[in-house]
Amino acid sequence: MLNFLCKTIVHGSHYTTRAASTVPKPFLLARHISSTSTQHSFTVSYLINSCSLSPETALSASKFVNFENPDRADLVIAFFKNHGFSQTQISNIIGRVPSVLLSDPEKTFLPKLEFFYSKGFTSPDIAGVLSRRPTILDLSLENHIVPSFVFFKDLLGTDVDIVTAIKRFSGILCNDLDTYVANINTLRENGVPESYMVKFLKTQPRVFMTDSVRFRRTVEEVKKMGFDPSKMKFVEAVYAMSGMSKSTWERKVNAYKRWGLSEAEILVAFKKHPLFILASEDKIERAMNFFVNKMGWESSLIVERPIILVLLSLEERIIPRTSVINDLMSKGLVEKNIYLPTLFECQEKKFLEKFVTPYKKEASELLKLYEKKGDLEEMTRE
């Protein structure tokens, strides 16, 4: 099933910063430094002492950057600090892209920061975005960053929307612009309304970063499954399937099968609410255990109401609301034929107004617990 699904290739950075560690004992530090050449000794020491990198990360970084005096590196660190970057954020940037220490910050970084400021980013915004995706510092302002902003503004309409999308997923700036153009054109060719594309670009920009050939195959497969391109569910299905490998899909399907659902039923649920397939295997297990073993429901309930497994928190909404209703029913305060799935889906304000506020005097302490979102996770366990 869904043989077209290929393994997603995640383009990561060259380096992975490990959790910051305390400075090792002198003999351990000496051992790390002595494992490098004399030429690299100063660089490794500087990366550990001035950049707060772990010895392992410093050794790895020293393969890509080397210097014998701290002048330029000190300027880079001072630049980041002056623009509101924390030590942790600076360490993350240097650990992943150590070559920044050899840059002229006023010439290379300042124009990019000034551009971000002009678009509405705050200092904390910029620090957050760049520390999560430091490769942005290597991008050309004129040839990549500015054209990307122009493209996204044409789609989204305002700088505020672009800032929101980038803060949500900073990798949106790093992708090849041609890929975005190709994927959006594919949706347009298939009759997907512009408003739906804009909504997903704002909230889930990652979907448009998929390889354009694979993205087109995904769109065709979604059409074959019977989704209507003029409906939002079509884009949701493309989103769900474009970010999932065949093996991951099969694991999700098998997780549902373990609770008695057939592939046909799982596909029905997927067509009702495509994001249903994105629930983690752990959440599937915990939720189905609660619904089937604790509540005594048929597993087919998920086919009828897949939304309750995708969008609703088991611990924060489903279990507390179930506890409240059971308590009220045991006291004869509400009818016993209430269909709980509809209560799970209703807005918080409406639920409180109907089932919590009117019964504060009559009901037990459980109602107060609900308002505080007490920890009821143990109810999901066997």
C-alpha positions as CSV (number, residue, x, y, z in Angstrom):
1,M,0.0,0.0,0.0
2,L,1.2,3.4,-0.9
3,N,4.2,2.1,-2.7
4,F,5.1,5.5,-4.0
5,L,6.2,6.7,-0.5
6,C,10.0,7.1,-0.4
7,K,12.2,7.7,2.5
8,T,12.4,11.4,3.4
9,I,15.9,12.8,3.1
10,V,16.5,15.3,5.8
11,H,19.3,17.8,5.0
12,G,21.0,18.3,8.3
13,S,23.9,20.4,9.2
14,H,27.5,19.2,9.1
15,Y,27.8,19.2,12.9
16,T,25.8,18.2,15.9
17,T,26.2,20.1,19.1
18,R,26.1,17.9,22.1
19,A,24.7,19.1,25.4
20,A,27.1,21.5,27.0
21,S,29.3,19.8,29.6
22,T,31.3,21.0,32.4
23,V,35.0,21.7,31.8
24,P,36.8,18.4,32.3
25,K,39.6,17.8,34.8
26,P,43.0,19.1,33.7
27,F,44.4,15.7,32.7
28,L,41.3,15.0,30.6
29,L,41.4,18.3,28.9
30,A,45.1,17.8,28.2
31,R,44.3,14.4,26.7
32,H,41.7,15.9,24.3
33,I,44.0,18.7,23.2
34,S,47.1,16.4,22.8
35,S,45.1,14.3,20.4
36,T,45.2,17.1,17.9
37,S,48.2,18.7,16.2
38,T,50.0,21.6,17.8
39,Q,48.5,23.8,15.1
40,H,45.0,23.0,16.3
41,S,45.7,23.1,20.1
42,F,44.9,26.8,20.4
43,T,41.7,26.4,18.4
44,V,40.5,23.5,20.5
45,S,41.2,25.3,23.7
46,Y,39.5,28.4,22.5
47,L,36.4,26.5,21.4
48,I,36.2,24.9,24.8
49,N,37.0,27.8,27.0
50,S,35.5,30.8,25.1
51,C,32.7,29.1,23.1
52,S,31.6,26.6,25.8
53,L,31.8,23.6,23.4
54,S,32.4,20.1,24.8
55,P,35.9,18.7,24.1
56,E,34.4,16.3,21.6
57,T,32.5,19.0,19.7
58,A,35.5,21.3,19.8
59,L,37.7,18.5,18.3
60,S,35.2,18.0,15.5
61,A,34.8,21.7,14.8
62,S,38.6,22.2,14.7
63,K,38.7,20.1,11.6
64,F,36.9,22.8,9.8
65,V,38.3,26.0,11.4
66,N,41.7,26.8,12.6
67,F,43.3,30.0,14.0
68,E,46.3,30.9,16.2
69,N,45.0,34.1,17.7
70,P,41.5,35.0,19.0
71,D,41.0,38.4,17.5
72,R,38.5,37.6,14.8
73,A,36.7,35.0,16.8
74,D,36.4,37.4,19.7
75,L,34.7,39.9,17.4
76,V,32.2,37.3,16.2
77,I,31.3,36.3,19.7
78,A,31.0,39.9,20.8
79,F,28.8,40.7,17.8
80,F,26.3,37.9,18.7
81,K,26.3,39.0,22.3
82,N,25.6,42.6,21.4
83,H,22.6,41.5,19.3
84,G,21.0,39.6,22.2
85,F,22.2,36.0,21.6
86,S,22.7,33.9,24.7
87,Q,25.8,31.9,25.4
88,T,23.9,28.7,24.6
89,Q,22.7,30.1,21.3
90,I,26.2,31.2,20.4
91,S,27.7,27.8,21.3
92,N,25.1,26.1,19.2
93,I,25.8,28.3,16.2
94,I,29.6,27.8,16.5
95,G,29.3,24.1,17.2
96,R,27.3,23.5,14.0
97,V,28.9,26.1,11.7
98,P,32.4,26.8,13.2
99,S,33.5,28.7,10.1
100,V,31.5,31.7,11.4
101,L,34.4,32.4,13.7
102,L,36.5,33.4,10.7
103,S,33.9,35.8,9.3
104,D,33.9,39.6,9.4
105,P,30.6,40.0,11.4
106,E,30.0,43.6,10.4
107,K,30.3,42.8,6.8
108,T,28.8,39.3,6.6
109,F,26.2,39.1,9.4
110,L,25.1,42.7,10.1
111,P,23.4,43.3,6.7
112,K,21.3,40.1,7.2
113,L,20.3,41.0,10.7
114,E,19.3,44.5,9.6
115,F,17.2,43.0,6.8
116,F,15.4,40.7,9.4
117,Y,14.9,43.7,11.7
118,S,13.3,45.6,8.8
119,K,10.8,42.9,8.2
120,G,9.6,42.9,11.8
121,F,11.8,40.3,13.6
122,T,12.8,41.2,17.1
123,S,16.3,40.5,18.5
124,P,15.0,37.4,20.4
125,D,13.3,36.2,17.2
126,I,16.5,36.5,15.2
127,A,18.6,34.8,17.9
128,G,16.1,31.9,18.0
129,V,15.9,31.5,14.3
130,L,19.7,31.6,13.7
131,S,20.6,29.4,16.6
132,R,18.1,26.7,15.3
133,R,19.2,27.1,11.7
134,P,22.7,28.7,11.7
135,T,23.3,27.8,8.0
136,I,21.1,30.8,7.2
137,L,24.2,32.9,8.1
138,D,25.9,31.3,5.0
139,L,23.2,32.2,2.6
140,S,23.5,35.1,0.2
141,L,21.3,38.0,1.3
142,E,20.9,39.3,-2.3
143,N,20.7,35.9,-4.1
144,H,18.7,33.8,-1.6
145,I,17.2,35.5,1.4
146,V,15.7,38.5,-0.3
147,P,14.2,36.5,-3.2
148,S,12.8,34.1,-0.7
149,F,11.1,36.9,1.2
150,V,9.7,38.4,-2.1
151,F,8.3,35.0,-3.1
152,F,6.7,34.3,0.2
153,K,5.2,37.8,0.5
154,D,3.6,37.3,-2.9
155,L,1.9,34.2,-1.5
156,L,1.2,35.2,2.1
157,G,0.5,38.9,1.7
158,T,2.3,40.5,4.6
159,D,5.7,40.6,6.3
160,V,4.0,39.5,9.6
161,D,2.8,36.3,8.0
162,I,6.3,35.6,6.6
163,V,7.9,36.2,10.0
164,T,5.4,33.9,11.6
165,A,6.1,31.1,9.1
166,I,9.9,31.4,9.5
167,K,9.7,31.5,13.3
168,R,7.6,28.3,13.1
169,F,10.1,26.6,10.8
170,S,13.3,28.4,10.1
171,G,14.3,25.9,7.5
172,I,11.9,27.5,5.1
173,L,14.6,30.0,4.2
174,C,17.2,27.4,3.5
175,N,15.4,25.4,0.8
176,D,15.9,25.9,-2.9
177,L,13.3,28.4,-4.1
178,D,12.7,26.4,-7.3
179,T,11.4,23.5,-5.2
180,Y,8.7,25.8,-3.6
181,V,7.7,27.1,-7.0
182,A,7.4,23.7,-8.6
183,N,5.4,22.2,-5.7
184,I,3.0,25.1,-5.5
185,N,2.6,25.0,-9.3
186,T,1.7,21.3,-9.0
187,L,-1.1,22.1,-6.6
188,R,-2.3,24.9,-8.8
189,E,-2.4,22.7,-11.8
190,N,-4.6,20.3,-9.9
191,G,-7.1,22.9,-8.9
192,V,-6.1,23.4,-5.2
193,P,-7.5,26.8,-4.0
194,E,-4.9,29.4,-3.3
195,S,-6.3,29.9,0.2
196,Y,-5.5,26.3,1.2
197,M,-1.9,26.6,0.0
198,V,-1.4,29.8,1.9
199,K,-2.8,28.2,5.1
200,F,-0.4,25.3,4.9
201,L,2.5,27.5,4.0
202,K,1.8,29.5,7.1
203,T,1.4,26.6,9.4
204,Q,3.2,23.7,7.8
205,P,5.8,25.1,5.4
206,R,7.8,21.9,5.6
207,V,5.4,20.2,3.2
208,F,6.5,22.4,0.3
209,M,10.2,21.5,0.8
210,T,9.6,18.0,-0.4
211,D,11.5,17.0,-3.6
212,S,9.4,18.2,-6.5
213,V,9.3,14.8,-8.3
214,R,8.2,13.0,-5.2
215,F,5.8,15.8,-4.3
216,R,4.1,15.4,-7.7
217,R,3.9,11.6,-7.2
218,T,2.3,12.1,-3.8
219,V,-0.3,14.5,-5.3
220,E,-1.2,11.9,-8.0
221,E,-1.5,9.2,-5.4
222,V,-3.8,11.3,-3.2
223,K,-6.0,11.9,-6.3
224,K,-6.2,8.2,-7.0
225,M,-7.4,7.7,-3.4
226,G,-10.4,9.8,-4.2
227,F,-9.6,13.1,-2.5
228,D,-11.1,16.2,-4.1
229,P,-8.4,18.8,-4.9
230,S,-10.9,21.6,-4.2
231,K,-11.2,20.5,-0.6
232,M,-8.9,21.1,2.3
233,K,-8.6,17.4,3.0
234,F,-6.7,17.0,-0.2
235,V,-3.9,19.3,1.0
236,E,-4.0,17.6,4.4
237,A,-3.5,14.2,2.8
238,V,-0.6,15.5,0.7
239,Y,1.0,17.0,3.8
240,A,0.5,13.8,5.8
241,M,1.9,11.5,3.1
242,S,4.7,13.6,1.7
243,G,6.5,13.6,5.1
244,M,6.1,9.9,5.8
245,S,8.2,7.0,4.5
246,K,6.6,3.7,3.4
247,S,8.0,2.0,6.5
248,T,6.6,4.6,8.8
249,W,3.2,4.4,7.2
250,E,3.3,0.6,7.6
251,R,4.2,0.9,11.3
252,K,1.3,3.3,11.9
253,V,-1.1,0.9,10.0
254,N,0.2,-2.1,12.1
255,A,-0.3,-0.1,15.3
256,Y,-4.0,0.3,14.5
257,K,-4.3,-3.3,13.2
258,R,-3.2,-4.5,16.6
259,W,-6.4,-3.1,17.9
260,G,-8.5,-5.0,15.4
261,L,-8.8,-2.4,12.6
262,S,-8.5,-3.5,9.0
263,E,-6.6,-1.7,6.3
264,A,-9.9,-0.7,4.7
265,E,-11.1,0.8,8.0
266,I,-7.8,2.6,8.5
267,L,-8.1,4.1,4.9
268,V,-11.7,5.2,5.7
269,A,-10.5,7.0,8.8
270,F,-7.6,8.6,6.8
271,K,-10.0,9.9,4.2
272,K,-12.2,11.4,6.9
273,H,-9.3,13.1,8.6
274,P,-5.9,12.7,6.9
275,L,-3.9,14.0,9.9
276,F,-5.2,10.9,11.7
277,I,-2.2,8.9,10.4
278,L,0.3,11.3,12.0
279,A,-0.4,10.2,15.5
280,S,2.7,8.7,17.0
281,E,2.7,4.9,17.6
282,D,2.9,5.7,21.4
283,K,-0.2,7.9,21.2
284,I,-2.1,5.3,19.2
285,E,-1.3,2.6,21.8
286,R,-2.2,4.8,24.8
287,A,-5.4,6.2,23.2
288,M,-6.6,2.8,22.0
289,N,-5.9,1.2,25.3
290,F,-7.9,3.9,27.1
291,F,-10.9,3.7,24.6
292,V,-11.0,0.0,24.3
293,N,-9.8,-1.3,27.7
294,K,-10.9,1.5,30.0
295,M,-14.0,2.8,28.3
296,G,-15.1,-0.5,26.8
297,W,-15.6,1.0,23.3
298,E,-15.2,-0.8,20.0
299,S,-12.0,0.1,18.2
300,S,-14.1,1.0,15.2
301,L,-15.0,4.2,17.0
302,I,-11.7,5.7,15.7
303,V,-13.0,5.1,12.2
304,E,-16.1,7.1,12.9
305,R,-14.3,9.9,14.9
306,P,-10.6,9.9,13.9
307,I,-10.3,13.5,15.0
308,I,-10.3,12.5,18.7
309,L,-7.0,10.7,18.2
310,V,-5.3,13.3,16.1
311,L,-6.1,16.7,17.6
312,L,-7.1,16.1,21.1
313,S,-4.8,15.5,24.0
314,L,-5.5,12.3,25.9
315,E,-4.1,13.6,29.2
316,E,-5.3,17.2,28.9
317,R,-8.8,16.8,27.5
318,I,-10.1,13.3,26.9
319,I,-9.3,11.7,30.3
320,P,-10.3,14.8,32.4
321,R,-13.6,15.2,30.5
322,T,-14.4,11.5,30.8
323,S,-13.7,11.7,34.6
324,V,-16.0,14.7,35.0
325,I,-18.9,13.1,33.0
326,N,-18.6,9.8,34.8
327,D,-18.7,11.6,38.2
328,L,-21.8,13.6,37.2
329,M,-23.5,10.5,35.9
330,S,-22.8,8.6,39.1
331,K,-24.5,11.4,41.0
332,G,-27.5,11.5,38.7
333,L,-26.7,15.0,37.6
334,V,-26.5,14.2,33.8
335,E,-28.1,11.6,31.6
336,K,-26.2,8.3,31.1
337,N,-26.6,8.2,27.4
338,I,-24.3,11.1,26.6
339,Y,-22.2,10.4,23.5
340,L,-18.7,11.2,24.9
341,P,-16.9,11.7,21.5
342,T,-18.9,14.8,20.8
343,L,-18.0,16.2,24.2
344,F,-14.3,15.5,23.5
345,E,-14.6,17.6,20.4
346,C,-16.6,20.6,21.7
347,Q,-14.8,23.8,22.6
348,E,-13.4,24.2,26.1
349,K,-15.6,27.2,27.0
350,K,-18.7,25.3,26.0
351,F,-17.8,22.2,28.0
352,L,-17.0,24.3,31.1
353,E,-20.3,26.2,30.8
354,K,-22.4,23.0,30.5
355,F,-20.7,20.5,32.6
356,V,-18.4,22.2,35.1
357,T,-19.7,25.6,36.2
358,P,-23.3,24.6,37.0
359,Y,-22.2,21.7,39.3
360,K,-19.5,23.2,41.4
361,K,-21.5,22.9,44.6
362,E,-23.0,19.5,44.0
363,A,-20.1,17.6,42.3
364,S,-17.0,16.3,43.9
365,E,-13.5,17.6,44.0
366,L,-13.0,16.1,40.6
367,L,-14.6,19.1,39.0
368,K,-12.0,21.3,40.6
369,L,-9.3,19.0,39.5
370,Y,-10.6,19.3,35.9
371,E,-10.2,23.1,36.0
372,K,-6.6,22.7,37.2
373,K,-6.0,19.9,34.6
374,G,-5.0,17.5,37.3
375,D,-2.6,14.6,36.4
376,L,-4.9,11.7,35.6
377,E,-2.4,9.9,33.3
378,E,-2.5,6.8,35.5
379,M,-6.0,6.1,34.1
380,T,-4.4,5.1,30.8
381,R,-2.4,2.4,32.4
382,E,-3.4,-1.2,32.7
